[in-house]
Amino acid sequence: MNKLYVIGNNASKSLSPTIFKYWFKKYKIKATYGYYEINKKFFNKEIKQILIQKNLLGLNITIPYKKDIIRFVDVLDKHASKIEAVNCVIFKKNTTKGINTDWIGYKKSLTGFKINKKKKVLMLGYGGAGMAIYYSLKKTGFKNIIVFNQTRRVITNSLGGKYTKKFNKLDDHLSDASLIINTTPVNIITNSQKKLISPKTIISDIVYSPKNTKFLKQFKTNKKIYGILMLVNQAIPCFKEWFGFEPEIDKKLLNMLDKKTK
């Protein structure tokens, strides 16, 4: 039987197994989907042991290993190569391929929201998921993306080579942002900063549990983009790579995920 896993340092809390097991049942697919929690100190040793398992069809990669996994795959698709992060690994004919579907997941999560692409978009944080979101915004046509990070970092050269700004510069940009995206696991907006943000600004958080995060909760009237939308939409192209067709996101699946993220 084909085996799949999600790998991360907190993978037991991932909802990826819930999503894929739902699709396995719906489409009568004989496969298993589990998880491995790996301590950063033992990643190299443990990932090697996982990769040699029999009947391993693929992996999903989550925090903090989306960059670390790259050196263990044979090839990267063009998107993962530009983003420099992998969230999905495919095993075919003794070859491992690393791809990135996070950018697709975020792009699809924007569907239905009217966002001015010429106005500022503020990204908070620039880790593995942040890189994919920056790429997604660029591919979607956003012109003015400003990235804030705890430390000053170079935005991947293939994505423009700009520098991130430190969080202490955030106040200068809050009032005229069309979209603010939190890619960190915590809420970094203070009460005084919140007052600078327009009620017309759309607020997004990629953390999906709880659905209404501390970051999102403080914005009572703003439209919100919930993290669960990115998660479920990034899973579709992974599933297609492994099984050859696109699964459906139906109401039953969304209701199930909604209950698990309250």
C-alpha positions as CSV (number, residue, x, y, z in Angstrom):
1,M,0.0,0.0,0.0
2,N,1.3,3.5,-0.9
3,K,2.4,5.6,2.0
4,L,2.4,9.4,2.5
5,Y,3.6,11.5,5.4
6,V,3.7,15.1,6.6
7,I,7.0,16.0,8.2
8,G,7.7,18.9,10.6
9,N,8.6,19.6,14.2
10,N,4.9,19.9,15.2
11,A,3.4,17.6,12.5
12,S,1.0,15.9,14.9
13,K,-1.1,19.0,14.8
14,S,-1.2,19.3,11.0
15,L,-4.6,18.9,9.3
16,S,-3.0,17.5,6.2
17,P,-3.8,13.9,7.3
18,T,-7.4,14.9,7.8
19,I,-7.6,16.3,4.3
20,F,-5.9,13.5,2.5
21,K,-7.7,10.7,4.4
22,Y,-11.0,12.3,3.5
23,W,-10.1,12.2,-0.2
24,F,-8.8,8.6,0.1
25,K,-12.2,7.6,1.4
26,K,-14.2,9.7,-1.1
27,Y,-12.3,8.4,-4.1
28,K,-11.7,4.8,-2.8
29,I,-7.9,5.1,-2.8
30,K,-5.9,2.5,-1.0
31,A,-3.1,4.6,0.7
32,T,-2.1,5.7,4.2
33,Y,-1.2,9.2,5.4
34,G,0.7,9.7,8.6
35,Y,3.2,12.1,10.2
36,Y,6.7,12.3,11.5
37,E,7.7,14.9,14.1
38,I,11.5,15.5,13.8
39,N,13.7,17.4,16.1
40,K,15.9,19.9,14.2
41,K,19.0,18.3,15.7
42,F,18.1,14.9,14.2
43,F,16.6,15.9,10.8
44,N,19.4,14.7,8.6
45,K,19.6,11.3,10.1
46,E,15.8,10.7,10.3
47,I,14.9,12.1,6.9
48,K,17.4,9.6,5.3
49,Q,15.6,6.7,7.1
50,I,12.2,7.9,5.9
51,L,13.3,8.3,2.3
52,I,14.3,4.7,2.0
53,Q,10.9,3.3,3.1
54,K,9.2,0.9,0.6
55,N,6.0,2.1,-1.1
56,L,6.7,5.7,-0.2
57,L,4.7,7.8,-2.6
58,G,5.3,11.3,-1.3
59,L,5.8,13.7,1.5
60,N,4.4,17.0,2.6
61,I,6.9,19.3,4.3
62,T,6.0,21.8,6.9
63,I,7.7,24.2,9.4
64,P,10.7,24.3,9.7
65,Y,12.1,22.0,7.0
66,K,11.0,23.5,3.7
67,K,14.5,24.6,2.9
68,D,16.3,21.7,4.6
69,I,14.6,19.1,2.5
70,I,16.0,20.5,-0.7
71,R,19.4,18.8,-0.4
72,F,17.6,15.4,-0.1
73,V,15.7,15.6,-3.4
74,D,17.1,14.8,-6.9
75,V,15.3,17.6,-8.8
76,L,13.2,20.7,-8.1
77,D,10.4,22.1,-10.2
78,K,10.8,25.7,-11.5
79,H,8.6,27.2,-8.8
80,A,10.4,25.5,-5.9
81,S,13.7,26.4,-7.5
82,K,12.8,30.1,-7.5
83,I,11.1,30.1,-4.1
84,E,13.9,28.1,-2.6
85,A,11.5,26.1,-0.5
86,V,9.7,22.7,-0.9
87,N,6.5,21.6,0.7
88,C,5.8,18.5,-1.4
89,V,8.0,15.6,-2.5
90,I,7.1,13.1,-5.2
91,F,8.7,9.7,-5.6
92,K,8.6,8.3,-9.1
93,K,10.9,5.7,-10.8
94,N,13.6,5.9,-8.1
95,T,13.7,9.7,-8.4
96,T,12.6,12.3,-5.8
97,K,11.2,15.6,-7.0
98,G,10.6,18.6,-4.8
99,I,7.9,21.0,-5.7
100,N,6.2,24.0,-4.1
101,T,2.4,24.2,-4.0
102,D,2.1,26.8,-1.2
103,W,2.2,29.6,-3.8
104,I,-0.8,28.0,-5.6
105,G,-2.6,27.6,-2.3
106,Y,-2.2,31.2,-1.4
107,K,-3.1,32.4,-4.9
108,K,-6.4,30.5,-4.8
109,S,-7.2,31.7,-1.2
110,L,-7.4,35.3,-2.7
111,T,-10.3,34.3,-5.0
112,G,-13.3,36.4,-4.4
113,F,-11.5,39.3,-2.7
114,K,-11.2,42.6,-4.4
115,I,-7.6,43.8,-3.7
116,N,-6.0,46.8,-5.4
117,K,-2.8,45.3,-6.9
118,K,-1.2,48.7,-7.3
119,K,-1.5,49.5,-3.5
120,K,0.9,48.3,-0.8
121,V,0.8,44.7,0.4
122,L,2.6,44.2,3.7
123,M,4.0,40.8,4.5
124,L,5.0,40.0,8.1
125,G,7.7,37.4,8.2
126,Y,9.8,35.8,5.5
127,G,10.3,32.1,6.3
128,G,9.6,29.1,4.0
129,A,5.9,29.9,3.6
130,G,6.6,33.6,3.3
131,M,8.9,33.0,0.4
132,A,6.1,31.1,-1.4
133,I,3.5,33.9,-0.6
134,Y,5.9,36.6,-2.0
135,Y,6.3,34.5,-5.2
136,S,2.5,34.0,-5.3
137,L,1.8,37.8,-5.0
138,K,4.4,38.5,-7.7
139,K,2.8,35.9,-10.1
140,T,-0.6,37.3,-9.3
141,G,0.4,40.8,-10.4
142,F,0.9,42.7,-7.2
143,K,3.3,45.6,-7.8
144,N,4.2,47.0,-4.3
145,I,5.0,44.2,-1.8
146,I,6.9,45.2,1.3
147,V,8.3,42.4,3.5
148,F,9.0,42.9,7.2
149,N,11.2,40.5,9.2
150,Q,12.8,40.3,12.6
151,T,16.2,40.4,11.0
152,R,17.2,42.1,7.7
153,R,17.2,39.5,5.0
154,V,17.7,39.4,1.3
155,I,14.5,38.4,-0.6
156,T,15.5,35.4,-2.8
157,N,17.4,36.8,-5.7
158,S,15.2,35.1,-8.3
159,L,12.3,37.0,-6.7
160,G,13.9,40.4,-7.0
161,G,16.8,40.5,-4.6
162,K,15.4,43.3,-2.4
163,Y,16.0,43.5,1.4
164,T,13.3,42.9,4.0
165,K,12.6,45.8,6.4
166,K,12.7,45.5,10.2
167,F,9.5,45.5,12.1
168,N,10.3,48.9,13.7
169,K,9.6,50.4,10.2
170,L,6.1,48.9,10.1
171,D,4.2,51.9,11.4
172,D,5.1,54.0,8.4
173,H,3.2,51.7,6.0
174,L,0.1,50.5,7.8
175,S,-2.4,53.3,6.9
176,D,-2.5,52.8,3.1
177,A,-2.1,49.0,2.8
178,S,-4.6,47.1,0.7
179,L,-3.6,43.7,2.2
180,I,-1.7,42.7,5.4
181,I,-0.4,39.1,5.5
182,N,0.9,37.5,8.7
183,T,3.2,34.6,7.9
184,T,4.6,34.3,11.4
185,P,3.1,32.0,14.1
186,V,2.4,34.9,16.4
187,N,0.6,38.2,16.5
188,I,3.0,41.1,16.1
189,I,0.6,43.9,15.6
190,T,0.3,46.1,18.7
191,N,-2.9,48.0,19.8
192,S,-1.4,51.3,18.7
193,Q,-0.5,49.9,15.3
194,K,-3.9,48.4,14.9
195,K,-5.4,51.9,15.1
196,L,-3.4,52.9,12.1
197,I,-4.9,50.2,9.8
198,S,-7.9,51.1,7.7
199,P,-11.1,49.0,8.0
200,K,-10.9,48.6,4.3
201,T,-7.6,46.7,4.5
202,I,-7.9,43.0,4.0
203,I,-6.3,40.9,6.7
204,S,-4.7,37.5,6.1
205,D,-3.1,34.9,8.4
206,I,-1.6,31.7,7.2
207,V,-1.9,30.0,10.6
208,Y,-5.0,27.9,10.3
209,S,-5.7,26.6,13.8
210,P,-7.5,28.2,15.4
211,K,-9.2,29.5,12.4
212,N,-9.7,33.0,13.9
213,T,-6.2,33.5,15.2
214,K,-5.2,36.1,17.8
215,F,-3.9,38.2,14.8
216,L,-7.2,38.0,13.0
217,K,-9.4,38.4,16.1
218,Q,-8.3,42.0,16.7
219,F,-9.7,43.2,13.4
220,K,-13.5,43.2,14.0
221,T,-14.7,44.8,10.8
222,N,-12.0,44.0,8.2
223,K,-12.5,41.3,5.6
224,K,-10.3,38.3,6.5
225,I,-8.5,35.5,4.5
226,Y,-8.2,32.5,6.8
227,G,-5.2,30.2,6.7
228,I,-7.2,27.0,6.2
229,L,-7.9,28.2,2.6
230,M,-4.2,28.1,1.7
231,L,-3.8,24.7,3.4
232,V,-6.6,23.0,1.5
233,N,-5.8,24.6,-1.8
234,Q,-2.1,23.7,-1.7
235,A,-3.1,20.1,-1.1
236,I,-4.9,19.8,-4.4
237,P,-1.8,20.0,-6.7
238,C,0.1,17.6,-4.3
239,F,-2.8,15.1,-4.6
240,K,-2.8,15.4,-8.4
241,E,1.0,14.8,-8.6
242,W,0.5,11.6,-6.5
243,F,-2.7,10.2,-7.9
244,G,-3.2,11.8,-11.3
245,F,-6.4,13.9,-10.8
246,E,-7.6,16.9,-8.9
247,P,-9.8,16.2,-5.8
248,E,-12.8,18.4,-4.9
249,I,-13.0,20.7,-2.0
250,D,-16.6,20.0,-1.0
251,K,-18.8,21.4,1.8
252,K,-18.4,18.2,3.9
253,L,-14.6,18.6,3.9
254,L,-14.8,22.3,4.7
255,N,-17.3,21.7,7.6
256,M,-15.0,19.0,8.9
257,L,-12.0,21.4,8.9
258,D,-14.0,24.2,10.3
259,K,-14.9,22.0,13.4
260,K,-11.3,21.1,13.9
261,T,-10.1,24.7,13.8
262,K,-12.6,26.4,16.1
